[in-house]
Amino acid sequence: MPARFVCLAMPISTEGHGEIRVDLVDHLCLLDIVEIEVVEYVGEGYQSENATFRENTIRVIGAVHLDHIIRLNHSLTLVQAARFEVIEYTTEDDPDRKKIRLSFNYKGIQYDFPITDPIFKNNYQDNPHFVDDTNGLLLTLSVGVPLQEWHFKLVAGVIAIPLPKAIFLE
């Protein structure tokens, strides 16, 4: 029987650090309810929701309304950032590859995390100003898999909150 979960971040694969190919998930939205066939539960401790899955079983069966999101007690959390800045940079070891980070304020604390959301990264590459006219961002924050014996926080998903539409009265 397929497992059901709320897809607040991309499911994991057996590749690299758990990333999956964009072509498998580019039709998904961050708040979609997704049905998959689980191959193996691989999460431990704080990442208990991690599972590998059969690639051809991804199916959207609904969506979660923002009013129903409650505090998460896993390695994921959803926060709203009204003030933010996307920072583009390169590294000495790979000067031709641009990377992006997000600097944002949440509850009076300034954060600066790498962005791993492939859809956001593609949109930003196409038009770096696409988030200029928003009412803030909803961010899926995650604790990444261990890297050199450290756990790092990252922005796994970004939802731009649209500005209210103007209503013109005659």
Z-matrix of the N, CA and C atoms (Angstrom, degrees):
N
C 1 1.453
C 2 1.523 1 109.05
N 3 1.338 2 118.81 1 133.50
C 4 1.464 3 120.68 2 -179.13
C 5 1.526 4 111.96 3 -63.93
N 6 1.320 5 115.04 4 146.84
C 7 1.469 6 120.61 5 174.56
C 8 1.514 7 108.60 6 -84.93
N 9 1.333 8 117.33 7 149.11
C 10 1.461 9 121.12 8 177.97
C 11 1.507 10 108.73 9 -120.44
N 12 1.344 11 115.99 10 137.06
C 13 1.451 12 121.39 11 178.15
C 14 1.515 13 108.73 12 -151.98
N 15 1.322 14 117.00 13 159.16
C 16 1.454 15 121.52 14 175.35
C 17 1.511 16 107.27 15 -84.95
N 18 1.316 17 116.31 16 123.55
C 19 1.456 18 121.55 17 -174.92
C 20 1.523 19 109.97 18 -85.82
N 21 1.343 20 116.78 19 88.03
C 22 1.453 21 121.33 20 176.93
C 23 1.521 22 111.50 21 -93.16
N 24 1.306 23 116.38 22 -9.22
C 25 1.459 24 122.65 23 175.77
C 26 1.523 25 106.50 24 -150.42
N 27 1.298 26 116.57 25 168.87
C 28 1.455 27 119.35 26 -178.74
C 29 1.524 28 110.75 27 -69.77
N 30 1.354 29 117.52 28 138.43
C 31 1.459 30 119.70 29 175.54
C 32 1.531 31 109.67 30 -59.80
N 33 1.341 32 116.81 31 161.90
C 34 1.461 33 119.06 32 -176.96
C 35 1.518 34 111.25 33 -97.35
N 36 1.318 35 115.55 34 158.78
C 37 1.458 36 121.56 35 177.11
C 38 1.526 37 108.27 36 -122.97
N 39 1.293 38 115.17 37 -176.46
C 40 1.470 39 120.16 38 177.16
C 41 1.519 40 110.93 39 -91.70
N 42 1.320 41 118.37 40 3.83
C 43 1.459 42 123.51 41 179.73
C 44 1.523 43 111.66 42 -85.49
N 45 1.309 44 118.25 43 143.62
C 46 1.461 45 123.91 44 170.53
C 47 1.512 46 114.65 45 40.59
N 48 1.326 47 115.87 46 -113.68
C 49 1.458 48 122.86 47 -178.83
C 50 1.521 49 111.84 48 -101.60
N 51 1.325 50 118.14 49 22.74
C 52 1.451 51 121.78 50 178.48
C 53 1.518 52 114.08 51 96.29
N 54 1.351 53 117.43 52 -0.37
C 55 1.466 54 120.01 53 -179.35
C 56 1.530 55 109.40 54 -68.79
N 57 1.320 56 115.47 55 151.91
C 58 1.459 57 119.80 56 176.74
C 59 1.518 58 109.27 57 -120.38
N 60 1.316 59 114.52 58 162.17
C 61 1.456 60 119.73 59 -178.34
C 62 1.524 61 110.53 60 -65.03
N 63 1.325 62 116.63 61 138.82
C 64 1.460 63 122.64 62 -179.23
C 65 1.522 64 111.00 63 -59.54
N 66 1.326 65 118.06 64 -37.59
C 67 1.460 66 119.99 65 -176.57
C 68 1.534 67 112.78 66 -63.69
N 69 1.327 68 117.76 67 -19.60
C 70 1.468 69 120.29 68 177.64
C 71 1.524 70 112.53 69 -79.04
N 72 1.340 71 117.55 70 -25.05
C 73 1.465 72 120.63 71 -171.68
C 74 1.525 73 114.30 72 -127.34
N 75 1.323 74 118.27 73 5.45
C 76 1.466 75 119.05 74 -175.72
C 77 1.528 76 112.86 75 -67.10
N 78 1.316 77 117.43 76 -13.00
C 79 1.479 78 121.05 77 176.17
C 80 1.525 79 111.94 78 -88.87
N 81 1.333 80 118.66 79 -6.08
C 82 1.464 81 122.30 80 -177.58
C 83 1.521 82 111.67 81 -89.41
N 84 1.311 83 116.21 82 149.55
C 85 1.457 84 123.30 83 169.91
C 86 1.522 85 107.20 84 -108.70
N 87 1.320 86 116.35 85 157.07
C 88 1.453 87 120.21 86 -173.99
C 89 1.524 88 113.96 87 -61.59
N 90 1.311 89 119.42 88 -26.28
C 91 1.459 90 120.81 89 -178.29
C 92 1.526 91 113.05 90 -104.39
N 93 1.327 92 117.24 91 13.94
C 94 1.458 93 120.79 92 176.49
C 95 1.526 94 110.33 93 -66.86
N 96 1.332 95 115.53 94 146.50
C 97 1.460 96 121.02 95 168.87
C 98 1.522 97 105.14 96 -93.55
N 99 1.315 98 115.43 97 119.56
C 100 1.454 99 121.46 98 -171.53
C 101 1.524 100 109.97 99 -115.79
N 102 1.316 101 115.63 100 137.09
C 103 1.453 102 121.11 101 175.11
C 104 1.520 103 107.49 102 -105.85
N 105 1.331 104 116.45 103 133.08
C 106 1.460 105 121.90 104 178.58
C 107 1.526 106 108.94 105 -138.72
N 108 1.309 107 115.53 106 162.86
C 109 1.459 108 120.35 107 171.23
C 110 1.527 109 107.18 108 -99.13
N 111 1.314 110 116.21 109 113.52
C 112 1.463 111 121.64 110 -177.94
C 113 1.522 112 109.41 111 -75.24
N 114 1.337 113 115.49 112 132.71
C 115 1.453 114 121.50 113 174.15
C 116 1.522 115 109.42 114 -89.66
N 117 1.366 116 114.82 115 -45.73
C 118 1.462 117 119.07 116 -177.68
C 119 1.530 118 109.56 117 -158.73
N 120 1.330 119 115.91 118 136.71
C 121 1.459 120 120.27 119 171.65
C 122 1.517 121 107.53 120 -82.25
N 123 1.331 122 116.78 121 121.47
C 124 1.465 123 120.97 122 -174.31
C 125 1.525 124 112.57 123 -118.62
N 126 1.322 125 117.52 124 -1.26
C 127 1.455 126 120.97 125 -178.54
C 128 1.514 127 111.81 126 -72.35
N 129 1.319 128 114.08 127 147.69
C 130 1.455 129 120.21 128 176.76
C 131 1.519 130 108.26 129 -132.65
N 132 1.323 131 116.89 130 140.01
C 133 1.454 132 121.74 131 174.82
C 134 1.514 133 112.74 132 54.88
N 135 1.333 134 116.41 133 -115.78
C 136 1.459 135 121.57 134 -174.03
C 137 1.516 136 113.19 135 -71.24
N 138 1.324 137 119.13 136 -13.12
C 139 1.463 138 121.33 137 178.01
C 140 1.530 139 110.45 138 -111.93
N 141 1.314 140 115.90 139 44.50
C 142 1.463 141 120.90 140 -174.60
C 143 1.524 142 113.57 141 -65.20
N 144 1.336 143 118.52 142 -16.48
C 145 1.465 144 121.06 143 -178.26
C 146 1.528 145 113.21 144 -84.45
N 147 1.327 146 118.83 145 -4.17
C 148 1.463 147 121.60 146 -177.08
C 149 1.521 148 111.84 147 -73.02
N 150 1.333 149 115.83 148 131.83
C 151 1.460 150 121.69 149 177.80
C 152 1.520 151 109.03 150 -151.12
N 153 1.327 152 116.03 151 141.76
C 154 1.464 153 119.59 152 171.63
C 155 1.526 154 107.04 153 -84.69
N 156 1.326 155 116.59 154 160.21
C 157 1.461 156 120.69 155 -172.80
C 158 1.520 157 110.66 156 -148.73
N 159 1.336 158 115.41 157 162.89
C 160 1.473 159 120.32 158 174.68
C 161 1.527 160 107.55 159 -78.01
N 162 1.334 161 115.71 160 125.07
C 163 1.468 162 121.10 161 -173.46
C 164 1.521 163 113.75 162 -58.80
N 165 1.301 164 118.23 163 -33.23
C 166 1.472 165 120.06 164 -175.29
C 167 1.520 166 113.25 165 -86.02
N 168 1.355 167 118.31 166 11.10
C 169 1.465 168 120.26 167 -177.92
C 170 1.523 169 113.84 168 -108.99
N 171 1.324 170 119.13 169 6.52
C 172 1.460 171 121.47 170 -178.45
C 173 1.525 172 109.58 171 -69.86
N 174 1.340 173 115.89 172 121.89
C 175 1.462 174 120.10 173 -178.45
C 176 1.525 175 109.22 174 -143.62
N 177 1.346 176 116.55 175 126.45
C 178 1.460 177 121.49 176 176.38
C 179 1.520 178 108.22 177 -80.51
N 180 1.351 179 115.83 178 126.74
C 181 1.470 180 119.44 179 -178.38
C 182 1.527 181 112.14 180 -118.21
N 183 1.343 182 117.23 181 1.56
C 184 1.459 183 120.71 182 179.31
C 185 1.514 184 109.75 183 166.64
N 186 1.345 185 116.08 184 -168.53
C 187 1.460 186 121.41 185 178.44
C 188 1.521 187 108.94 186 -146.84
N 189 1.320 188 116.28 187 150.00
C 190 1.456 189 122.63 188 178.60
C 191 1.521 190 108.79 189 -91.65
N 192 1.324 191 116.57 190 132.07
C 193 1.458 192 120.49 191 175.70
C 194 1.523 193 107.71 192 -79.99
N 195 1.311 194 117.00 193 141.53
C 196 1.461 195 121.35 194 -176.78
C 197 1.530 196 112.83 195 -56.30
N 198 1.326 197 118.67 196 -29.21
C 199 1.461 198 121.63 197 179.81
C 200 1.525 199 112.75 198 -65.55
N 201 1.320 200 117.54 199 -18.89
C 202 1.459 201 121.20 200 -176.25
C 203 1.525 202 113.71 201 -96.66
N 204 1.302 203 117.75 202 -0.16
C 205 1.461 204 119.37 203 -178.96
C 206 1.525 205 109.24 204 -77.79
N 207 1.289 206 115.33 205 127.65
C 208 1.468 207 120.75 206 178.44
C 209 1.520 208 108.98 207 -115.94
N 210 1.303 209 115.61 208 171.73
C 211 1.474 210 120.51 209 -179.95
C 212 1.525 211 110.23 210 -58.06
N 213 1.309 212 115.73 211 129.46
C 214 1.455 213 121.62 212 179.77
C 215 1.522 214 109.69 213 -89.79
N 216 1.321 215 116.76 214 147.09
C 217 1.458 216 119.57 215 179.25
C 218 1.527 217 111.63 216 -119.84
N 219 1.306 218 115.62 217 33.73
C 220 1.460 219 121.15 218 178.26
C 221 1.529 220 108.49 219 -121.72
N 222 1.319 221 116.13 220 -158.26
C 223 1.463 222 119.58 221 -178.54
C 224 1.522 223 112.45 222 -78.95
N 225 1.341 224 117.39 223 1.33
C 226 1.460 225 121.71 224 -179.77
C 227 1.521 226 109.91 225 -114.33
N 228 1.318 227 115.82 226 147.19
C 229 1.456 228 120.38 227 170.68
C 230 1.522 229 108.42 228 -149.07
N 231 1.314 230 116.22 229 150.89
C 232 1.455 231 122.28 230 -179.60
C 233 1.522 232 108.16 231 -110.28
N 234 1.345 233 117.01 232 125.15
C 235 1.460 234 121.37 233 179.38
C 236 1.521 235 109.15 234 -130.59
N 237 1.331 236 115.66 235 158.77
C 238 1.454 237 121.36 236 176.57
C 239 1.521 238 108.54 237 -107.91
N 240 1.320 239 116.13 238 131.14
C 241 1.458 240 122.00 239 178.00
C 242 1.519 241 108.79 240 -118.58
N 243 1.339 242 116.43 241 113.47
C 244 1.463 243 120.51 242 179.56
C 245 1.531 244 110.56 243 -81.15
N 246 1.328 245 116.43 244 -38.00
C 247 1.473 246 121.66 245 179.30
C 248 1.522 247 108.36 246 -111.65
N 249 1.323 248 115.90 247 127.81
C 250 1.462 249 120.06 248 -177.21
C 251 1.521 250 109.89 249 -155.03
N 252 1.320 251 114.72 250 163.74
C 253 1.463 252 121.28 251 175.14
C 254 1.521 253 108.19 252 -145.85
N 255 1.324 254 116.20 253 129.83
C 256 1.456 255 121.43 254 174.80
C 257 1.523 256 107.09 255 -87.45
N 258 1.324 257 116.27 256 128.51
C 259 1.465 258 122.17 257 -176.87
C 260 1.528 259 108.27 258 -114.36
N 261 1.321 260 115.25 259 122.25
C 262 1.460 261 121.58 260 179.19
C 263 1.523 262 108.21 261 -102.95
N 264 1.342 263 116.56 262 136.91
C 265 1.462 264 119.61 263 -177.69
C 266 1.525 265 110.23 264 -155.57
N 267 1.324 266 115.86 265 168.18
C 268 1.463 267 122.69 266 173.09
C 269 1.527 268 107.78 267 -128.03
N 270 1.312 269 115.78 268 164.52
C 271 1.461 270 120.83 269 178.18
C 272 1.521 271 109.36 270 -115.87
N 273 1.321 272 115.95 271 158.55
C 274 1.463 273 120.70 272 -179.11
C 275 1.519 274 112.04 273 -61.99
N 276 1.334 275 117.31 274 -37.06
C 277 1.460 276 120.17 275 -177.15
C 278 1.529 277 113.14 276 -76.77
N 279 1.340 278 118.50 277 -14.80
C 280 1.464 279 122.14 278 178.34
C 281 1.529 280 109.54 279 -147.07
N 282 1.353 281 117.58 280 67.04
C 283 1.470 282 121.15 281 -172.52
C 284 1.532 283 114.67 282 -66.66
N 285 1.328 284 119.15 283 -16.96
C 286 1.463 285 121.30 284 -179.18
C 287 1.522 286 113.13 285 -89.18
N 288 1.323 287 117.07 286 -8.64
C 289 1.472 288 120.97 287 -178.17
C 290 1.523 289 110.09 288 -105.94
N 291 1.347 290 115.51 289 115.00
C 292 1.465 291 120.19 290 178.51
C 293 1.523 292 109.86 291 -80.43
N 294 1.328 293 115.05 292 137.78
C 295 1.458 294 121.77 293 176.31
C 296 1.519 295 107.73 294 -119.83
N 297 1.339 296 115.85 295 158.19
C 298 1.458 297 118.42 296 177.88
C 299 1.530 298 110.16 297 -130.61
N 300 1.339 299 113.92 298 147.15
C 301 1.457 300 123.44 299 176.29
C 302 1.516 301 107.48 300 -127.31
N 303 1.312 302 116.13 301 165.10
C 304 1.448 303 120.64 302 176.55
C 305 1.517 304 108.64 303 -124.17
N 306 1.315 305 114.95 304 122.78
C 307 1.458 306 121.61 305 173.24
C 308 1.520 307 106.39 306 -101.04
N 309 1.346 308 117.00 307 127.04
C 310 1.458 309 120.18 308 -177.56
C 311 1.522 310 110.01 309 -151.71
N 312 1.321 311 114.46 310 161.06
C 313 1.454 312 121.43 311 178.94
C 314 1.517 313 108.23 312 -109.54
N 315 1.337 314 115.92 313 130.56
C 316 1.451 315 120.68 314 177.08
C 317 1.524 316 108.21 315 -137.65
N 318 1.327 317 115.32 316 120.29
C 319 1.470 318 122.44 317 -179.21
C 320 1.533 319 111.80 318 53.33
N 321 1.342 320 115.46 319 41.60
C 322 1.456 321 120.97 320 175.38
C 323 1.512 322 115.31 321 80.73
N 324 1.318 323 118.49 322 3.33
C 325 1.467 324 122.13 323 179.73
C 326 1.519 325 108.62 324 -114.33
N 327 1.331 326 116.17 325 134.00
C 328 1.457 327 121.46 326 179.02
C 329 1.531 328 109.77 327 -88.01
N 330 1.334 329 116.45 328 131.32
C 331 1.462 330 122.65 329 179.40
C 332 1.520 331 109.20 330 -120.75
N 333 1.323 332 116.10 331 157.48
C 334 1.460 333 123.17 332 177.41
C 335 1.526 334 106.66 333 -147.16
N 336 1.350 335 116.44 334 101.42
C 337 1.456 336 121.56 335 -175.38
C 338 1.531 337 110.15 336 -123.81
N 339 1.326 338 117.50 337 151.82
C 340 1.466 339 119.92 338 172.19
C 341 1.526 340 110.32 339 -69.73
N 342 1.334 341 115.84 340 149.92
C 343 1.466 342 122.03 341 177.24
C 344 1.525 343 108.18 342 -101.31
N 345 1.337 344 117.04 343 126.74
C 346 1.462 345 120.90 344 177.78
C 347 1.522 346 112.88 345 -112.21
N 348 1.332 347 118.53 346 -2.58
C 349 1.463 348 123.04 347 -179.57
C 350 1.535 349 109.06 348 -65.02
N 351 1.352 350 118.41 349 111.43
C 352 1.471 351 119.90 350 -175.10
C 353 1.519 352 113.62 351 -66.66
N 354 1.324 353 118.52 352 -32.60
C 355 1.464 354 121.05 353 179.74
C 356 1.529 355 109.63 354 -68.44
N 357 1.337 356 116.71 355 -46.03
C 358 1.459 357 120.72 356 178.02
C 359 1.534 358 109.97 357 -60.56
N 360 1.327 359 117.01 358 -44.38
C 361 1.465 360 120.33 359 -179.20
C 362 1.529 361 111.50 360 -61.20
N 363 1.347 362 116.77 361 -41.68
C 364 1.472 363 120.28 362 177.79
C 365 1.527 364 110.97 363 -65.12
N 366 1.349 365 117.05 364 -44.40
C 367 1.470 366 120.38 365 178.75
C 368 1.519 367 110.96 366 -62.37
N 369 1.322 368 117.34 367 -41.03
C 370 1.461 369 121.29 368 -179.73
C 371 1.528 370 110.80 369 -66.26
N 372 1.319 371 116.11 370 -39.93
C 373 1.466 372 119.92 371 177.99
C 374 1.530 373 110.72 372 -62.80
N 375 1.340 374 117.02 373 -39.99
C 376 1.467 375 121.26 374 179.33
C 377 1.526 376 112.17 375 -70.54
N 378 1.352 377 117.53 376 -37.96
C 379 1.456 378 121.97 377 -177.36
C 380 1.531 379 109.63 378 -154.39
N 381 1.339 380 117.73 379 96.04
C 382 1.467 381 120.44 380 -178.14
C 383 1.529 382 114.40 381 -61.00
N 384 1.315 383 118.52 382 -13.01
C 385 1.470 384 121.13 383 -178.27
C 386 1.529 385 112.99 384 -98.67
N 387 1.352 386 118.08 385 7.58
C 388 1.460 387 118.82 386 -174.67
C 389 1.526 388 113.40 387 -66.10
N 390 1.329 389 119.24 388 -16.20
C 391 1.471 390 121.12 389 178.00
C 392 1.523 391 112.66 390 -101.64
N 393 1.330 392 117.48 391 4.75
C 394 1.470 393 120.10 392 -178.33
C 395 1.524 394 112.80 393 -63.99
N 396 1.298 395 117.50 394 -41.01
C 397 1.471 396 121.62 395 -176.66
C 398 1.524 397 110.81 396 -102.26
N 399 1.330 398 115.80 397 62.43
C 400 1.460 399 120.65 398 177.49
C 401 1.518 400 109.16 399 -124.72
N 402 1.302 401 114.53 400 170.19
C 403 1.458 402 121.90 401 177.03
C 404 1.534 403 109.33 402 -101.52
N 405 1.325 404 116.34 403 28.43
C 406 1.451 405 122.14 404 -178.03
C 407 1.517 406 111.15 405 110.30
N 408 1.319 407 114.97 406 -174.83
C 409 1.455 408 121.58 407 -178.21
C 410 1.520 409 110.07 408 -129.78
N 411 1.328 410 116.16 409 144.39
C 412 1.460 411 121.76 410 165.49
C 413 1.528 412 105.38 411 -97.26
N 414 1.326 413 115.94 412 127.72
C 415 1.457 414 120.99 413 -174.73
C 416 1.521 415 110.48 414 -118.78
N 417 1.316 416 116.11 415 130.30
C 418 1.451 417 120.62 416 169.36
C 419 1.521 418 106.28 417 -91.08
N 420 1.339 419 115.84 418 111.18
C 421 1.456 420 121.18 419 179.22
C 422 1.515 421 108.55 420 -97.08
N 423 1.315 422 115.99 421 140.14
C 424 1.450 423 120.92 422 -177.03
C 425 1.519 424 110.36 423 -136.14
N 426 1.313 425 115.21 424 154.58
C 427 1.455 426 120.91 425 169.19
C 428 1.520 427 105.19 426 -95.56
N 429 1.335 428 116.46 427 119.18
C 430 1.459 429 121.03 428 -176.38
C 431 1.512 430 112.65 429 -72.80
N 432 1.326 431 114.63 430 169.26
C 433 1.462 432 120.48 431 175.47
C 434 1.526 433 108.57 432 -65.95
N 435 1.323 434 118.68 433 157.05
C 436 1.473 435 120.06 434 -178.58
C 437 1.529 436 111.77 435 -58.09
N 438 1.320 437 115.55 436 137.74
C 439 1.451 438 122.96 437 176.11
C 440 1.521 439 106.37 438 -133.46
N 441 1.324 440 116.50 439 116.28
C 442 1.461 441 121.96 440 -176.90
C 443 1.536 442 110.95 441 52.74
N 444 1.332 443 115.25 442 43.12
C 445 1.464 444 124.42 443 177.17
C 446 1.532 445 114.21 444 67.77
N 447 1.331 446 117.69 445 16.61
C 448 1.461 447 122.36 446 176.67
C 449 1.519 448 108.85 447 -121.35
N 450 1.331 449 115.92 448 151.23
C 451 1.463 450 121.87 449 172.42
C 452 1.518 451 107.37 450 -107.71
N 453 1.328 452 116.48 451 128.23
C 454 1.456 453 121.60 452 -178.12
C 455 1.521 454 109.99 453 -114.46
N 456 1.324 455 116.49 454 146.28
C 457 1.456 456 121.57 455 173.98
C 458 1.514 457 108.31 456 -85.67
N 459 1.325 458 116.44 457 149.77
C 460 1.462 459 120.81 458 179.79
C 461 1.511 460 109.94 459 -151.42
N 462 1.337 461 114.79 460 163.70
C 463 1.466 462 121.62 461 175.28
C 464 1.523 463 106.46 462 -94.09
N 465 1.339 464 116.24 463 104.49
C 466 1.461 465 121.37 464 -176.59
C 467 1.522 466 112.65 465 -83.99
N 468 1.337 467 117.26 466 -23.89
C 469 1.457 468 120.38 467 -178.81
C 470 1.513 469 111.01 468 -153.03
N 471 1.329 470 116.02 469 146.64
C 472 1.466 471 121.68 470 -178.82
C 473 1.523 472 108.85 471 -132.45
N 474 1.338 473 115.91 472 128.48
C 475 1.463 474 122.04 473 173.39
C 476 1.523 475 106.82 474 -120.27
N 477 1.334 476 116.84 475 118.24
C 478 1.467 477 120.63 476 176.27
C 479 1.524 478 108.77 477 -76.40
N 480 1.326 479 116.72 478 129.91
C 481 1.464 480 121.80 479 178.22
C 482 1.526 481 107.29 480 -88.74
N 483 1.320 482 117.79 481 115.95
C 484 1.472 483 119.03 482 -176.80
C 485 1.530 484 111.86 483 -67.88
N 486 1.315 485 114.54 484 151.14
C 487 1.466 486 120.20 485 173.83
C 488 1.518 487 108.75 486 -68.21
N 489 1.342 488 117.65 487 149.45
C 490 1.473 489 119.24 488 175.77
C 491 1.531 490 109.91 489 -60.26
N 492 1.309 491 114.64 490 143.75
C 493 1.467 492 119.50 491 178.29
C 494 1.524 493 108.98 492 -79.88
N 495 1.321 494 114.45 493 141.00
C 496 1.473 495 119.64 494 178.22
C 497 1.528 496 109.88 495 -74.28
N 498 1.311 497 115.89 496 140.77
C 499 1.464 498 120.97 497 176.96
C 500 1.534 499 106.71 498 -112.14
N 501 1.294 500 115.75 499 124.11
C 502 1.455 501 121.00 500 -179.36
C 503 1.524 502 109.51 501 -102.78
N 504 1.302 503 116.29 502 125.57
C 505 1.464 504 121.13 503 178.67
C 506 1.520 505 108.76 504 -99.97
N 507 1.282 506 115.91 505 140.35
C 508 1.458 507 119.82 506 -179.67
C 509 1.497 508 110.94 507 -90.30
